[in-house]
Amino acid sequence: MTDNLVWHPVTIDAAWRARIKGQRPCVLWFTGLSGTGKSTIANALELALAECGKHTYLLDGDNLRLGLCRDLGFSDADRQENIRRVAEVARLFVDAGMLVITAFISPFQRDREMARELIGEGAFIEVFIDTPLDECERRDPKGLYRKARSGLIANFTGVSSAYEPPLNPQVHIRTMGHDLPAIVAQLLDYLVEKGFLS
């Protein structure tokens, strides 16, 4: 299918774009159960980065499911394709010199590793947003756990489909007992420590 395609070289490369923006691009890949607060934390982090004059883009799971990935369901194969598409888009944003934040359940370790390989080890930061399942169910901001427990949603992560926690995430965010400003500060500190922010 790709036999007749040839990669076309461009003059303005990733390093040039990053230099123009004055930042070291990366992807902060948020993973965690539904209801952990991924989207809320991602939005607050993007705001904090933007207020520092950084160039960012936030890729949110539901938002992409309403557009780029609207043709996909929630089978294991569809979840894998969803993550592949997200990783390819994130890679393009990294090439453009951006600080990218993704907020996706991304339940399977193999799919997150695929994303890491596509984006590149040096630019991929796995962030485990860790909230206990019972707390996620208590919050249930979209009413999805209630529907899943009633049998109205099949293949729901944490109920009828597995979630594989990261084995060694670069950043481990435990949301219980920590407020949003403290969590954002933890993420910003990591980015400074690793040289993505100055």
Disulfide bonds with the S-S distance in Angstrom:
none
